[in-house]
Amino acid sequence: MPQHDPARRFSAELRHALASLFRLTPAPGPRWAIGLRAAIAMAVPIATMSLIGRPDLGFQAATGAFVALYGTHLPVIERVRVVPFIAGALAAAAGLGALAGSSQAATLVGLAVVSIAAAAAMFGFRVGPPGPLFVVLVYGLSSHIVASGADAGAYVATVACGILFASAVSLVPLLLPSRRRVAARPLRRILPGPAWSSGERMLVARVAIVTVVGIALGLVLDPDRAYWIVGAAIAVIGVVADRRAAFTRGLHRMIGTVVGAGIYLLLAPLPLPALWLALVLGVLQFTIELFVVRNYALALVFITPLVLLLTGAATGAVDTVAVATERVVDTLVGAALGAVSGLLHARDD
């Protein structure tokens, strides 16, 4: 039957994905406060440590800012019950990454363990967006930064401080009496589980598959970049068990990353003092939160230079063209892997 013709279905999916690149979907609610908290969590540690002469520690602490991206769909009176678990997961990822960073083999084994465990926990307890992505990214960044010469103990302590600061920023609305008067659900209803429906089981399976395959591809391209391939694939998987969503997010990630890498190439050579770079990263983080729920490709135009600038500043990488080229290649590979894994979902007829 025509609706089952693979060529026609692929053409329809491609048209839908291409159209989505130029469409801003309505946001589920105001995003400026979420963006402002995320920007503060990113920029303030960098600015503070720069003022006391240790911008390197500020950039490392800024990796803890990702905790502010979780639980944004919850009222703050419920988010306060979730944030400690997220903070603990990110701190554990940083610690494991730092511990494994001195050994390439341990780093890759740890990448597999952290990715699959984070996916099982995030999907099993229905944590919601952004899912296991930032646990994996923090692990990868931590192993990469320690492998680049940072002291593991000092790094973990610094990131822990960044996580604590970002957690506090995330919960600032609790200062408003009106937010504290809201009735909060029990934790077992906020984070129901552990339980894995067929959709969650498929998401965990997809993460496991793209992690193993991504590590294998990383061994071919460059083992130090395997975490980026795996992270790109997990980002495409997202938190929705849907074949169309996988294809669309894959295309968005490819296009957004290529454009974002171009912006990175414009920003990276500029001799920005650390305080100005803190402002740039804060503005990028704020903009990301405005658009990430409306157009994923547009958000990635800002996500890509943010992560590349942050990683480069934390590790001292200076070859901007080589870094951008590697990240584009790794993202294209990872995004394609994540999109293809979506074929494991049952087709909607």
C-alpha positions in Angstrom: 0.0 0.0 0.0 1.3 3.6 -0.7 1.5 4.4 3.0 3.9 1.5 3.5 6.1 2.5 0.6 9.6 3.1 2.2 10.5 5.8 -0.4 7.3 7.7 0.2 7.6 7.5 4.0 11.2 8.6 3.9 10.3 11.5 1.6 7.5 12.5 4.0 9.8 12.3 7.0 12.4 14.4 5.3 9.9 17.1 4.3 8.7 17.2 7.9 12.2 17.4 9.3 13.3 20.1 6.8 10.1 22.2 7.5 10.8 22.0 11.2 14.2 23.7 10.8 12.3 26.9 10.0 9.5 26.6 12.5 9.4 28.0 16.1 7.0 25.8 18.1 5.2 27.5 21.0 7.1 27.3 24.3 5.2 25.5 27.1 5.7 28.6 29.3 7.9 31.6 29.9 11.6 30.8 29.5 13.4 34.0 30.5 13.7 33.1 34.2 15.0 29.6 33.3 17.5 31.2 30.9 18.6 33.8 33.5 19.3 31.2 36.2 21.2 29.0 33.7 23.3 32.1 32.6 24.1 33.1 36.2 25.1 29.5 37.0 27.5 29.5 34.0 28.9 33.0 34.1 29.3 33.9 37.8 31.9 31.2 38.7 34.0 32.2 35.7 33.8 35.9 36.6 34.4 35.3 40.3 37.5 33.2 39.8 38.8 35.5 37.1 38.7 38.4 39.5 40.9 36.5 42.0 43.3 35.4 39.3 42.3 31.8 38.6 40.0 31.9 35.5 41.0 28.2 34.8 39.2 27.1 38.0 36.2 29.3 37.0 35.9 27.5 33.6 36.1 24.1 35.4 33.5 25.1 37.9 31.2 26.3 35.1 30.8 22.6 34.0 28.6 22.2 37.1 26.1 24.8 35.7 24.3 22.0 33.9 22.4 21.1 37.1 20.3 24.2 36.6 18.9 22.8 33.4 17.0 19.9 35.2 13.6 20.1 36.7 12.7 23.4 35.0 9.2 22.0 34.2 8.6 21.5 38.0 7.4 24.1 40.5 10.4 25.1 42.6 8.9 23.5 45.7 9.1 20.1 43.9 12.4 20.9 42.1 14.1 21.2 45.5 13.5 17.5 46.0 14.9 16.6 42.6 18.0 18.8 42.4 20.0 16.8 45.0 19.7 13.7 42.9 20.8 15.5 39.8 23.7 17.3 41.6 24.8 13.9 42.9 24.7 12.3 39.5 26.7 15.1 37.9 29.2 15.1 40.8 29.6 11.3 40.5 30.1 11.7 36.7 32.8 14.3 37.3 34.5 12.2 39.9 34.5 9.0 37.7 35.7 11.0 34.7 38.5 12.5 36.7 39.5 9.1 38.1 39.5 7.5 34.6 41.1 10.4 32.8 44.7 9.2 33.2 43.8 5.9 31.4 42.4 5.8 27.9 41.0 2.3 28.4 39.4 3.2 31.7 37.9 6.3 30.2 36.2 4.3 27.4 34.9 1.6 29.8 33.7 4.3 32.1 31.9 6.1 29.3 30.0 2.9 28.5 29.1 2.4 32.2 28.1 6.0 32.9 26.0 6.4 29.7 24.0 3.2 30.2 23.6 3.7 34.0 22.5 7.4 33.5 20.0 6.4 30.8 18.5 3.6 33.0 18.2 6.0 35.9 16.8 9.0 34.0 14.3 7.0 32.0 13.4 4.7 34.9 12.5 7.5 37.2 11.1 9.7 34.4 13.3 12.7 35.2 12.5 14.4 31.9 14.5 16.7 29.7 17.4 17.0 29.2 17.8 13.3 30.2 21.1 11.5 30.5 23.0 13.9 28.1 24.7 16.1 30.6 25.7 13.3 32.9 27.5 11.8 29.9 28.9 15.2 28.8 30.2 16.0 32.3 31.9 12.6 32.5 33.5 13.1 29.1 34.6 16.7 29.8 36.1 15.7 33.1 38.1 12.8 31.7 39.3 15.1 28.9 40.3 18.0 31.1 42.2 15.7 33.6 43.9 14.0 30.6 44.9 17.4 29.5 46.9 18.0 32.7 44.5 19.3 35.3 44.9 17.9 38.9 42.1 15.4 39.4 41.4 16.2 43.0 41.4 19.9 42.6 39.2 19.6 39.5 36.6 17.5 41.2 36.5 19.9 44.2 36.1 22.8 41.8 33.3 21.2 39.8 31.5 20.2 43.1 31.6 23.9 44.1 30.1 24.8 40.7 27.4 22.2 41.1 26.5 23.5 44.6 26.4 27.1 43.2 24.2 26.1 40.3 21.9 24.1 42.6 21.4 27.2 44.8 20.7 29.4 41.7 18.2 26.8 40.5 16.3 27.1 43.8 16.4 30.9 44.2 12.6 31.2 43.6 12.2 29.5 47.0 12.9 32.9 48.5 9.5 34.0 47.4 6.8 33.1 50.0 4.3 32.5 47.2 6.4 29.7 45.7 6.8 28.0 49.1 3.1 28.0 49.7 2.5 25.7 46.7 1.6 22.1 47.7 4.3 19.7 46.7 3.7 16.1 45.6 5.6 13.3 47.3 8.9 12.4 45.8 7.7 9.1 44.6 5.2 10.9 42.4 7.7 13.5 41.2 10.1 10.7 40.3 8.0 7.6 39.8 9.9 4.4 39.5 12.1 2.7 39.0 9.9 1.3 36.2 10.6 0.9 32.5 7.7 0.7 30.1 8.3 -0.6 26.6 9.2 3.0 25.5 11.7 3.5 28.3 13.2 0.1 27.7 13.7 1.0 24.0 15.3 4.3 24.9 17.8 2.6 27.3 18.5 0.0 24.6 19.1 2.7 22.0 21.5 4.5 24.4 23.4 1.3 25.0 23.7 0.6 21.3 24.8 4.1 20.3 27.3 4.1 23.2 29.0 0.8 22.2 29.0 1.7 18.5 30.1 5.3 19.2 33.0 4.1 21.3 34.0 1.7 18.5 33.8 4.6 16.0 35.8 6.7 18.4 38.6 4.1 18.4 38.8 4.5 14.6 38.6 8.4 14.6 40.3 9.3 17.9 39.6 7.6 21.3 39.8 11.0 23.0 36.8 12.2 21.0 34.5 9.1 21.7 32.6 10.9 24.4 31.5 13.6 21.9 30.2 11.1 19.4 28.3 9.3 22.1 27.0 12.5 23.5 25.8 13.7 20.1 24.0 10.4 19.6 22.4 10.5 23.1 21.3 14.1 22.5 19.5 13.0 19.3 17.7 10.1 21.2 16.4 12.7 23.7 13.6 11.6 26.1 10.9 10.7 23.5 10.4 7.1 22.3 9.6 8.1 18.7 11.0 7.3 15.3 10.1 10.6 13.7 11.6 12.6 16.6 14.9 10.7 16.2 15.1 11.6 12.5 14.1 15.2 13.1 16.5 15.8 16.0 19.3 14.1 14.1 18.9 16.6 11.2 18.6 19.5 13.6 21.8 18.5 15.4 23.7 18.2 12.2 22.6 21.5 10.8 22.8 23.4 14.1 26.3 22.1 14.9 27.7 23.1 11.5 26.4 26.6 11.8 27.4 26.8 15.5 30.9 25.7 14.6 31.1 28.6 12.2 30.1 31.0 15.1 32.8 29.4 17.3 35.4 30.0 14.6 34.4 33.7 14.7 34.5 34.0 18.5 37.5 31.8 19.4 40.3 33.9 17.8 39.1 37.0 19.6 41.4 38.0 22.5 38.6 38.1 25.0 39.6 38.6 28.6 38.1 36.0 30.9 35.5 38.4 32.3 34.2 39.1 28.8 34.2 35.4 28.0 32.1 34.8 31.1 29.6 37.3 29.7 29.6 35.7 26.3 29.0 32.3 27.7 26.3 33.6 29.9 24.5 35.2 27.0 24.9 32.0 25.0 23.4 29.9 27.8 20.5 32.4 28.2 19.7 32.3 24.5 19.9 28.5 24.4 17.2 28.2 27.1 14.9 30.5 25.2 15.0 28.4 22.0 15.8 24.8 23.0 12.1 23.9 23.4 11.1 25.9 20.3 13.7 24.9 17.7 16.5 22.4 18.5 18.6 23.4 15.5 18.5 27.1 16.5 19.5 26.2 20.0 22.4 24.2 18.8 23.7 27.2 16.9 24.4 28.6 20.4 25.1 25.3 22.3 28.0 24.4 20.0 30.1 27.5 20.5 29.3 27.5 24.2 30.6 23.9 24.8 33.6 24.5 22.5 34.6 27.7 24.1 34.1 26.3 27.6 36.1 23.1 26.8 38.8 25.1 25.1 39.2 27.5 28.0 39.2 24.7 30.5 41.9 22.7 28.7 43.9 25.5 27.0 43.2 24.2 23.5 44.2 26.8 20.9 43.8 25.2 17.5 40.3 26.5 16.8 40.0 25.2 13.3 41.1 21.7 14.2 38.8 21.6 17.2 35.8 22.9 15.2 36.5 20.4 12.4 36.7 17.5 14.8 33.6 18.5 16.6 31.6 18.8 13.4 32.8 15.4 12.2 32.1 13.8 15.6 28.6 15.4 15.8 27.7 14.3 12.3 28.7 10.8 13.1 26.9 10.8 16.5 23.8 12.5 15.2 23.5 10.0 12.3 24.0 7.1 14.8 21.3 8.5 17.1 18.9 9.0 14.2 19.4 5.5 12.8 18.8 4.0 16.2 15.3 5.5 16.0 14.5 2.8 13.4 14.3 0.4 16.3 11.0 2.0 17.3 7.8 0.6 15.8 6.6 2.4 12.8 3.4 4.6 13.2 1.0 3.6 10.4 
